[in-house]
Amino acid sequence: MTRPYEIALYNAEVRRLVYEGEHHRQYPDSWADTHYIEIEAEDVKGAESKVKVKYPPERGFVIERVEAL
């Protein structure tokens, strides 16, 4: 049975560039701040896996927190 989870994530590359006064060529500066994504999953690991497909760590995305709603 699935339940809703809230994922807090940001983009480390964007955060670094914004801190240095520059801009990422692909992602807006807003990704320097934490974004909150709601997703349905069976458990925390499932929620993380789903988010990583759309927001891959190899592109700089960092999951700060996963919380059941």
MMTF fields as JSON, N, C-alpha, C and O atoms, coordinates in Angstrom:
{
  "mmtfVersion": "1.0.0",
  "mmtfProducer": "UNKNOWN",
  "numBonds": 275,
  "numAtoms": 276,
  "numGroups": 69,
  "numChains": 1,
  "numModels": 1,
  "chainsPerModel": [1],
  "groupsPerChain": [69],
  "chainIdList": ["A"],
  "bondAtomList": [4, 2, 8, 6, 12, 10, 16, 14, 20, 18, 24, 22, 28, 26, 32, 30, 36, 34, 40, 38, 44, 42, 48, 46, 52, 50, 56, 54, 60, 58, 64, 62, 68, 66, 72, 70, 76, 74, 80, 78, 84, 82, 88, 86, 92, 90, 96, 94, 100, 98, 104, 102, 108, 106, 112, 110, 116, 114, 120, 118, 124, 122, 128, 126, 132, 130, 136, 134, 140, 138, 144, 142, 148, 146, 152, 150, 156, 154, 160, 158, 164, 162, 168, 166, 172, 170, 176, 174, 180, 178, 184, 182, 188, 186, 192, 190, 196, 194, 200, 198, 204, 202, 208, 206, 212, 210, 216, 214, 220, 218, 224, 222, 228, 226, 232, 230, 236, 234, 240, 238, 244, 242, 248, 246, 252, 250, 256, 254, 260, 258, 264, 262, 268, 266, 272, 270],
  "bondOrderList": [1, 1, 1, 1, 1, 1, 1, 1, 1, 1, 1, 1, 1, 1, 1, 1, 1, 1, 1, 1, 1, 1, 1, 1, 1, 1, 1, 1, 1, 1, 1, 1, 1, 1, 1, 1, 1, 1, 1, 1, 1, 1, 1, 1, 1, 1, 1, 1, 1, 1, 1, 1, 1, 1, 1, 1, 1, 1, 1, 1, 1, 1, 1, 1, 1, 1, 1, 1],
  "groupList": [{"groupName": "MET", "atomNameList": ["N", "CA", "C", "O"], "elementList": ["N", "C", "C", "O"], "formalChargeList": [0, 0, 0, 0], "bondAtomList": [1, 0, 2, 1, 3, 2], "bondOrderList": [1, 1, 2], "singleLetterCode": "M", "chemCompType": "L-PEPTIDE LINKING"}, {"groupName": "THR", "atomNameList": ["N", "CA", "C", "O"], "elementList": ["N", "C", "C", "O"], "formalChargeList": [0, 0, 0, 0], "bondAtomList": [1, 0, 2, 1, 3, 2], "bondOrderList": [1, 1, 2], "singleLetterCode": "T", "chemCompType": "L-PEPTIDE LINKING"}, {"groupName": "ARG", "atomNameList": ["N", "CA", "C", "O"], "elementList": ["N", "C", "C", "O"], "formalChargeList": [0, 0, 0, 0], "bondAtomList": [1, 0, 2, 1, 3, 2], "bondOrderList": [1, 1, 2], "singleLetterCode": "R", "chemCompType": "L-PEPTIDE LINKING"}, {"groupName": "PRO", "atomNameList": ["N", "CA", "C", "O"], "elementList": ["N", "C", "C", "O"], "formalChargeList": [0, 0, 0, 0], "bondAtomList": [1, 0, 2, 1, 3, 2], "bondOrderList": [1, 1, 2], "singleLetterCode": "P", "chemCompType": "L-PEPTIDE LINKING"}, {"groupName": "TYR", "atomNameList": ["N", "CA", "C", "O"], "elementList": ["N", "C", "C", "O"], "formalChargeList": [0, 0, 0, 0], "bondAtomList": [1, 0, 2, 1, 3, 2], "bondOrderList": [1, 1, 2], "singleLetterCode": "Y", "chemCompType": "L-PEPTIDE LINKING"}, {"groupName": "GLU", "atomNameList": ["N", "CA", "C", "O"], "elementList": ["N", "C", "C", "O"], "formalChargeList": [0, 0, 0, 0], "bondAtomList": [1, 0, 2, 1, 3, 2], "bondOrderList": [1, 1, 2], "singleLetterCode": "E", "chemCompType": "L-PEPTIDE LINKING"}, {"groupName": "ILE", "atomNameList": ["N", "CA", "C", "O"], "elementList": ["N", "C", "C", "O"], "formalChargeList": [0, 0, 0, 0], "bondAtomList": [1, 0, 2, 1, 3, 2], "bondOrderList": [1, 1, 2], "singleLetterCode": "I", "chemCompType": "L-PEPTIDE LINKING"}, {"groupName": "ALA", "atomNameList": ["N", "CA", "C", "O"], "elementList": ["N", "C", "C", "O"], "formalChargeList": [0, 0, 0, 0], "bondAtomList": [1, 0, 2, 1, 3, 2], "bondOrderList": [1, 1, 2], "singleLetterCode": "A", "chemCompType": "L-PEPTIDE LINKING"}, {"groupName": "LEU", "atomNameList": ["N", "CA", "C", "O"], "elementList": ["N", "C", "C", "O"], "formalChargeList": [0, 0, 0, 0], "bondAtomList": [1, 0, 2, 1, 3, 2], "bondOrderList": [1, 1, 2], "singleLetterCode": "L", "chemCompType": "L-PEPTIDE LINKING"}, {"groupName": "ASN", "atomNameList": ["N", "CA", "C", "O"], "elementList": ["N", "C", "C", "O"], "formalChargeList": [0, 0, 0, 0], "bondAtomList": [1, 0, 2, 1, 3, 2], "bondOrderList": [1, 1, 2], "singleLetterCode": "N", "chemCompType": "L-PEPTIDE LINKING"}, {"groupName": "VAL", "atomNameList": ["N", "CA", "C", "O"], "elementList": ["N", "C", "C", "O"], "formalChargeList": [0, 0, 0, 0], "bondAtomList": [1, 0, 2, 1, 3, 2], "bondOrderList": [1, 1, 2], "singleLetterCode": "V", "chemCompType": "L-PEPTIDE LINKING"}, {"groupName": "GLY", "atomNameList": ["N", "CA", "C", "O"], "elementList": ["N", "C", "C", "O"], "formalChargeList": [0, 0, 0, 0], "bondAtomList": [1, 0, 2, 1, 3, 2], "bondOrderList": [1, 1, 2], "singleLetterCode": "G", "chemCompType": "PEPTIDE LINKING"}, {"groupName": "HIS", "atomNameList": ["N", "CA", "C", "O"], "elementList": ["N", "C", "C", "O"], "formalChargeList": [0, 0, 0, 0], "bondAtomList": [1, 0, 2, 1, 3, 2], "bondOrderList": [1, 1, 2], "singleLetterCode": "H", "chemCompType": "L-PEPTIDE LINKING"}, {"groupName": "GLN", "atomNameList": ["N", "CA", "C", "O"], "elementList": ["N", "C", "C", "O"], "formalChargeList": [0, 0, 0, 0], "bondAtomList": [1, 0, 2, 1, 3, 2], "bondOrderList": [1, 1, 2], "singleLetterCode": "Q", "chemCompType": "L-PEPTIDE LINKING"}, {"groupName": "ASP", "atomNameList": ["N", "CA", "C", "O"], "elementList": ["N", "C", "C", "O"], "formalChargeList": [0, 0, 0, 0], "bondAtomList": [1, 0, 2, 1, 3, 2], "bondOrderList": [1, 1, 2], "singleLetterCode": "D", "chemCompType": "L-PEPTIDE LINKING"}, {"groupName": "SER", "atomNameList": ["N", "CA", "C", "O"], "elementList": ["N", "C", "C", "O"], "formalChargeList": [0, 0, 0, 0], "bondAtomList": [1, 0, 2, 1, 3, 2], "bondOrderList": [1, 1, 2], "singleLetterCode": "S", "chemCompType": "L-PEPTIDE LINKING"}, {"groupName": "TRP", "atomNameList": ["N", "CA", "C", "O"], "elementList": ["N", "C", "C", "O"], "formalChargeList": [0, 0, 0, 0], "bondAtomList": [1, 0, 2, 1, 3, 2], "bondOrderList": [1, 1, 2], "singleLetterCode": "W", "chemCompType": "L-PEPTIDE LINKING"}, {"groupName": "LYS", "atomNameList": ["N", "CA", "C", "O"], "elementList": ["N", "C", "C", "O"], "formalChargeList": [0, 0, 0, 0], "bondAtomList": [1, 0, 2, 1, 3, 2], "bondOrderList": [1, 1, 2], "singleLetterCode": "K", "chemCompType": "L-PEPTIDE LINKING"}, {"groupName": "PHE", "atomNameList": ["N", "CA", "C", "O"], "elementList": ["N", "C", "C", "O"], "formalChargeList": [0, 0, 0, 0], "bondAtomList": [1, 0, 2, 1, 3, 2], "bondOrderList": [1, 1, 2], "singleLetterCode": "F", "chemCompType": "L-PEPTIDE LINKING"}],
  "groupTypeList": [0, 1, 2, 3, 4, 5, 6, 7, 8, 4, 9, 7, 5, 10, 2, 2, 8, 10, 4, 5, 11, 5, 12, 12, 2, 13, 4, 3, 14, 15, 16, 7, 14, 1, 12, 4, 6, 5, 6, 5, 7, 5, 14, 10, 17, 11, 7, 5, 15, 17, 10, 17, 10, 17, 4, 3, 3, 5, 2, 11, 18, 10, 6, 5, 2, 10, 5, 7, 8],
  "groupIdList": [1, 2, 3, 4, 5, 6, 7, 8, 9, 10, 11, 12, 13, 14, 15, 16, 17, 18, 19, 20, 21, 22, 23, 24, 25, 26, 27, 28, 29, 30, 31, 32, 33, 34, 35, 36, 37, 38, 39, 40, 41, 42, 43, 44, 45, 46, 47, 48, 49, 50, 51, 52, 53, 54, 55, 56, 57, 58, 59, 60, 61, 62, 63, 64, 65, 66, 67, 68, 69],
  "secStructList": [7, 7, 3, 3, 3, 3, 3, 3, 3, 3, 3, 2, 2, 2, 2, 2, 2, 2, 2, 6, 6, 7, 7, 7, 1, 1, 1, 7, 4, 4, 4, 4, 1, 7, 3, 3, 3, 3, 3, 3, 3, 1, 1, 2, 2, 2, 2, 2, 2, 2, 2, 2, 2, 2, 1, 7, 4, 4, 4, 6, 3, 3, 3, 3, 3, 3, 3, 3, 7],
  "xCoordList": [0.843, 0.0, 0.893, 1.855, 0.55, 1.367, 0.834, -0.326, 1.718, 1.352, 2.15, 3.162, 1.715, 2.44, 3.698, 3.723, 4.731, 5.986, 6.352, 6.085, 6.958, 7.478, 8.992, 9.633, 9.554, 10.991, 11.503, 10.988, 12.513, 13.164, 14.477, 15.31, 14.669, 15.891, 16.325, 15.528, 17.59, 18.165, 19.221, 19.524, 19.778, 20.828, 22.142, 22.272, 23.108, 24.386, 25.18, 25.843, 25.127, 25.849, 25.286, 26.037, 23.964, 23.316, 23.645, 23.963, 23.567, 23.851, 25.276, 25.492, 26.234, 27.624, 27.782, 28.428, 27.189, 27.314, 26.657, 27.218, 25.492, 24.799, 25.647, 25.761, 26.235, 27.108, 28.291, 28.747, 28.782, 29.914, 29.479, 30.311, 28.168, 27.658, 27.455, 27.382, 27.363, 27.174, 25.839, 25.076, 25.574, 24.31, 24.585, 25.535, 23.746, 23.836, 23.244, 22.27, 23.805, 23.306, 22.007, 21.309, 21.675, 20.47, 19.369, 18.193, 19.729, 18.727, 18.65, 19.669, 17.448, 17.299, 17.927, 18.119, 18.236, 18.855, 18.012, 18.545, 16.72, 15.835, 16.216, 15.865, 16.932, 17.349, 18.453, 18.828, 18.981, 19.931, 19.206, 19.81, 17.911, 17.078, 16.408, 16.325, 15.944, 15.262, 13.896, 13.111, 13.636, 12.329, 11.666, 12.342, 10.349, 9.596, 8.73, 7.901, 8.935, 8.219, 7.393, 7.887, 6.138, 5.302, 5.179, 4.952, 5.331, 5.317, 4.655, 4.733, 4.01, 3.392, 4.374, 4.927, 4.583, 5.484, 5.116, 4.349, 5.672, 5.391, 6.203, 5.751, 7.429, 8.283, 9.282, 9.278, 10.134, 11.096, 12.04, 12.303, 12.542, 13.461, 12.79, 13.401, 11.531, 10.79, 10.596, 10.693, 10.323, 10.154, 11.465, 11.469, 12.568, 13.874, 14.19, 14.681, 13.915, 14.196, 13.42, 13.966, 12.144, 11.311, 11.824, 11.872, 12.207, 12.691, 14.015, 14.243, 14.885, 16.193, 16.1, 17.025, 15.004, 14.821, 14.652, 15.272, 13.819, 13.547, 14.62, 14.916, 15.205, 16.215, 17.477, 17.742, 18.259, 19.396, 20.546, 20.908, 21.114, 22.254, 23.437, 24.164, 23.63, 24.758, 24.604, 25.549, 23.416, 23.199, 23.188, 22.794, 23.621, 23.785, 22.658, 22.732, 21.61, 20.484, 20.803, 21.341, 20.457, 20.741, 19.439, 18.738, 19.129, 17.951, 18.334, 19.229, 17.659, 17.928, 17.115, 17.598, 15.878, 14.981, 13.851, 13.393, 13.407, 12.224, 11.333, 11.764, 10.087, 9.179, 7.813, 7.236, 7.309, 5.961, 4.947, 5.09, 3.933, 2.874, 1.677, 0.7],
  "yCoordList": [-1.18, 0.0, 1.251, 1.351, 2.182, 3.395, 4.479, 4.472, 5.397, 6.544, 7.747, 7.574, 8.95, 10.128, 10.415, 10.243, 10.854, 11.272, 12.648, 12.972, 13.442, 14.735, 14.633, 14.242, 14.995, 14.945, 16.386, 17.198, 16.692, 18.002, 17.819, 17.002, 18.574, 18.441, 19.769, 20.699, 19.842, 21.011, 20.521, 19.33, 21.465, 21.097, 21.714, 22.936, 20.866, 21.32, 22.155, 23.114, 21.815, 22.588, 23.998, 24.973, 24.1, 25.414, 26.216, 27.403, 25.57, 26.254, 26.822, 27.962, 26.037, 26.502, 27.678, 28.673, 27.56, 28.627, 29.916, 30.997, 29.817, 31.008, 31.671, 32.896, 30.855, 31.375, 32.138, 33.132, 31.668, 32.306, 33.453, 34.079, 33.733, 34.833, 34.473, 35.354, 33.185, 32.731, 32.003, 31.894, 31.506, 30.812, 29.48, 29.338, 28.521, 27.216, 27.363, 28.094, 26.692, 26.856, 26.102, 26.397, 25.14, 24.348, 24.6, 24.637, 24.775, 24.896, 26.324, 27.01, 26.775, 28.134, 28.26, 27.271, 29.486, 29.771, 29.272, 29.012, 29.138, 28.699, 27.316, 26.973, 26.512, 25.191, 25.26, 24.233, 26.458, 26.621, 26.472, 26.114, 26.748, 26.623, 25.253, 24.563, 24.882, 23.598, 23.617, 24.55, 22.572, 22.351, 21.189, 20.307, 21.2, 20.132, 19.432, 20.055, 18.134, 17.313, 16.294, 15.671, 16.129, 15.117, 13.943, 14.126, 12.73, 11.534, 10.387, 10.315, 9.502, 8.306, 7.143, 6.893, 6.44, 5.286, 4.343, 4.698, 3.143, 2.153, 2.402, 2.108, 2.957, 3.224, 4.324, 4.839, 4.673, 5.75, 5.44, 6.303, 4.222, 3.842, 3.952, 4.404, 3.536, 3.645, 5.09, 5.414, 5.957, 7.383, 7.973, 8.719, 7.634, 8.122, 7.635, 8.403, 6.379, 5.818, 6.533, 6.847, 6.792, 7.49, 8.897, 9.339, 9.6, 10.981, 11.007, 11.893, 10.038, 10.006, 9.784, 10.134, 9.213, 9.043, 10.407, 10.687, 11.243, 12.568, 13.583, 14.49, 13.435, 14.372, 13.59, 13.362, 13.176, 12.287, 12.943, 14.088, 12.213, 12.727, 13.101, 14.048, 12.362, 12.662, 14.005, 14.489, 14.607, 15.953, 17.003, 18.149, 16.6, 17.55, 17.61, 18.387, 16.809, 16.863, 16.114, 15.007, 16.744, 16.193, 16.132, 17.133, 14.942, 14.776, 15.137, 14.525, 16.125, 16.547, 15.725, 15.372, 15.432, 14.776, 14.079, 14.542, 12.964, 12.253, 12.077, 11.555, 12.517, 12.484, 11.944, 12.402, 10.992, 10.485, 11.544, 12.217, 11.692, 12.667, 12.015, 12.693],
  "zCoordList": [0.0, 0.0, 0.0, 0.762, -0.862, -0.943, -0.014, 0.396, 0.294, 1.113, 0.614, -0.065, 0.935, 0.457, 1.283, 2.501, 0.578, 1.199, 0.664, -0.494, 1.513, 1.088, 1.048, 2.024, -0.105, -0.311, -0.38, -1.148, 0.422, 0.371, -0.386, 0.008, -1.473, -2.242, -2.843, -2.97, -3.209, -3.863, -4.845, -4.91, -5.609, -6.546, -6.069, -6.003, -5.74, -5.19, -6.191, -5.795, -7.469, -8.488, -8.581, -8.618, -8.619, -8.696, -7.441, -7.523, -6.286, -5.018, -5.021, -4.611, -5.479, -5.53, -6.487, -6.157, -7.675, -8.67, -8.2, -8.381, -7.606, -7.101, -6.012, -5.961, -5.15, -4.088, -4.691, -4.126, -5.835, -6.518, -7.421, -8.077, -7.457, -8.271, -9.731, -10.587, -10.018, -11.395, -11.527, -10.567, -12.737, -13.008, -13.683, -14.453, -13.385, -14.04, -15.432, -15.613, -16.398, -17.77, -18.032, -19.002, -17.188, -17.422, -16.395, -16.756, -15.123, -14.062, -13.537, -13.448, -13.19, -12.65, -11.256, -10.548, -10.892, -9.594, -8.425, -7.346, -8.624, -7.537, -7.01, -5.881, -7.813, -7.358, -6.308, -5.742, -6.039, -4.937, -3.604, -2.593, -3.616, -2.417, -2.381, -3.397, -1.229, -1.061, -1.744, -1.576, -2.512, -3.128, -2.396, -1.867, -2.373, -1.71, -2.744, -3.406, -2.872, -3.844, -3.068, -2.129, -3.464, -2.834, -3.796, -4.992, -3.257, -4.092, -3.334, -2.108, -4.069, -3.485, -3.606, -4.677, -2.501, -2.515, -1.376, -0.481, -1.426, -0.387, 0.875, 1.981, 0.701, 1.856, 1.493, 0.375, 2.452, 2.251, 1.093, 0.255, 1.045, -0.04, -1.404, -2.373, -1.471, -2.719, -3.144, -4.328, -2.179, -2.47, -2.996, -3.975, -2.342, -2.783, -4.194, -5.022, -4.466, -5.792, -6.878, -7.936, -6.618, -7.606, -7.868, -9.016, -6.813, -6.968, -7.727, -8.55, -7.453, -8.104, -9.61, -10.343, -10.076, -11.52, -12.183, -13.209, -11.598, -12.169, -11.796, -12.575, -10.608, -10.103, -9.736, -8.556, -10.744, -10.494, -9.727, -9.999, -8.771, -8.008, -8.901, -8.603, -9.993, -10.88, -11.595, -12.217, -11.506, -12.054, -10.946, -11.165, -9.766, -8.679, -7.669, -6.717, -7.849, -6.924, -5.628, -5.644, -4.52, -3.198, -2.405, -2.258, -1.897, -1.058, 0.371, 0.954, 0.926, 2.305, 3.306, 4.381, 2.929, 3.881, 3.146, 2.101, 3.703, 3.226, 4.445, 5.473, 4.322, 5.46, 5.041, 4.054, 5.776, 5.523, 5.894, 6.914, 5.077, 5.381, 6.015, 6.331]
}
